[in-house]
Amino acid sequence: MFESMALGDDAILDRIRSIPRGRVSSYGDVCPGAPRRAGAALSSCADESVPWQRVVRADGSLAKGERQRRLLEAEGVPFRGARVDMRAAWTAVGG
């Protein structure tokens, strides 16, 4: 059984909070084996302490478009065209 099956919303949000400023992780990194579970936890979260913008798709594309891009650029996250430069900005998720 995947470790992610045991992750509740609080654990997922804690993993997202562990992503440092200026770095990103993918939905699959946040919730291995169940990336949609990470998206569901984020979509139901209203806690402003959760840096939702730091979670991107595995290919570096953005789920929340220009708003997400502005926030990431303000943190110094590098882009290659429309996508985050995952080689430069990706980090493993703690937790």
ABEGO torsion letter per residue (X at the ends): XBAAAABBAAAAAAAAAABBBGBBBBAAAABBGBAAAAAAAAAABABAABBAAABBBAAGBBAAEAAAAAAAAAAGBBBBEABBBAAAABBBBBX
